[in-house]
Amino acid sequence: MRDIVEAVKKDWSTKVALVLFTLLTVWWLFLQLFYKAGSREHDLFSDIYGVMALWGVVWGLVIAQKWGGFKSVMGRAILFFSFGLLAQEFGQLAYSYYYYVRQIEVPYPSWGDLGYFGSIPLYIYAITLLAKASGLEISLQSFKPRLQAIIIPLCILIASYFIFLPSYVFDWSKPLNIILDFGYPLGEATYISLALVTYLLSRKILGGIMKNKIFFILFALFLQYLADFTFLYQANNQSWTAGGINDYMYLTAYFIMTLGLLQLNIVLVKLKQTT
């Protein structure tokens, strides 16, 4: 929390992110209090809150270049976290296109899935790069971290399967549906597993100033996993509504990811000041 207070005082881009999140939160609360679920006002919120992700994308690309871009491991990690956020926003915009321009129910699969599902491999690759920058290969030499690296992903993968896929009926006439139906929960379980393992096993790097900053990004991935989990659960039970709690969960995940990326910029400034 101290890091965020410091960033808000010194960094205008963090101030904008905080103000944007606050305004969107007030708007969401206003909708919950004064508008019925399913209203056009809720739909509008669902279409617009992605600006939070776009703010993170823009600054993520800028900060990645400061870290060396594709030439450095950390630079590539930041780039692919930014690409993952951008893919999420692409999915949201594609859904809005179907609703407002085509004026049809969003098909499944659709172009929106290109973004939502595409963010999964982008996040997985970004986490592996972050793990490499955190010295994860070195930490895995001990027995306890090896045990954690096996148990955590296994538990999450098993839970995801039994919640979403235990009575799944295969329709081989729609192979893409099958790929997405399995790929979403299992892919998301994979990146959250990698995120947890990375945080648990990573050693202090650069004198320890990176640990709390990395936590922001990994926590954002965990929040997005919870949001995806909630969406799948509500969709399966036909209880999802635009502008509801699920959209706010995504907004919060995008906000925390944006803060994480902005924090890495502050770290770089401090490193340059000490060298």
Steps between C-alpha positions, in 0.01 A plus 500: 500500500789736579630448144166608354482812718852592394419439134183711514698790647780488242363341182219667301424183299426316826278789611302474175461123547372550856257777397373293207444196721324712764264659245415164345440354847262784593319452169468125560365553853250756367376244245457232766296734718276672246475283187368149452734231371489466125436869433673684216690700761655176625586406142671836454716447807592154374616654171698788648687376810764347271662845479671393821670220311595736215671734746704207626583391144629841397724537803605138491636547147680819604651344812604185316710710263668667797597154627653413165196368313555168325872518577451428873311227686314750719420719200348205314303396809347848530423505127311172512307596812398812305406289197286283729313807625458618142357162399245526782388842375483371143262229620282758672490726194411204278208415727384862483521486119263203489257668739492857366600471132375155401222516763513126562573277796871434527572166329725236651768473381539856371771753424481597865641162594807577291579768755382335821651161423806661339588672827564160661816402306619861519473499880658155526801612296527825700499308830773262381714803412426656839593171666829498310573856613420395859750212502232230511725232348743544788227481766368171360815318614361443850245231584232723653469733201484199268210365706322836484554519125321166458219524756375854428443461124360149547241613757386795287478291182298228676265755659444672165420171331248378758323837523460566129547177307389188696185434295621652176329370185731490199356631175766407245315695230625814679871434572579867565237509774664200666844663483369820659283323759804313628757766419344781700489339847814291457699779339400746769584243767842466340587869515374548854696191606816640342434835665466342846808286453700798376409707804562219749830392352656822378795627695571862569647666195662839452545535876137412570345814350318296236312257724203719593475635147481153349231414754269761347514331160457149638212615721336659194521165320340330800215754496448447129494125555226553761314722252530238226395231748194706595411566137515131410297407807233765435488423128448131573218590738360768267531763774756733341389859432686793345621759749470257790752384758694305240574810293615680814734209578657540156530876555683441828734247338585746221561774756738289709686386187536864394637591843745211477633618165526859622686383811766342278561843350560640848744217572697582187523866599634402844754264346631772274527737798715252694740425212 
